[in-house]
Amino acid sequence: GNSRQVELAEVAARLQSDLDPTVAEAAIWAQAQLEKL
């Protein structure tokens, strides 16, 4: 449900602050996919 989406958004936000640009980029992409749901 929605709580799962919030959970994923929090994880994505945390990953976006990752020092590895590849990880940060993947997190940004994942968050964009979540927003389409």
NORHUTA-V286907 format. One record per pair of residues at least 12 apart in sequence whose C-alpha atoms are under 10 Angstrom apart, sorted by the first residue. I is the first residue (numbers start at 1). J is the second residue. D is the distance in whole Angstrom. If there is no record, write none. Layout:
BEGIN
I & J & D
I & J & D
END
This chain:
BEGIN
5 & 31 & 10
5 & 34 & 7
5 & 35 & 9
5 & 37 & 9
6 & 34 & 10
8 & 27 & 10
8 & 30 & 9
8 & 31 & 8
8 & 34 & 8
9 & 27 & 9
9 & 28 & 10
9 & 30 & 9
9 & 31 & 6
9 & 32 & 10
9 & 34 & 8
9 & 35 & 9
10 & 31 & 10
11 & 27 & 8
11 & 31 & 9
12 & 24 & 8
12 & 26 & 9
12 & 27 & 5
12 & 28 & 7
12 & 29 & 9
12 & 30 & 7
12 & 31 & 6
12 & 32 & 10
12 & 34 & 10
13 & 27 & 7
13 & 28 & 8
13 & 31 & 8
14 & 27 & 9
15 & 27 & 6
15 & 28 & 8
16 & 28 & 6
16 & 29 & 10
16 & 31 & 10
END
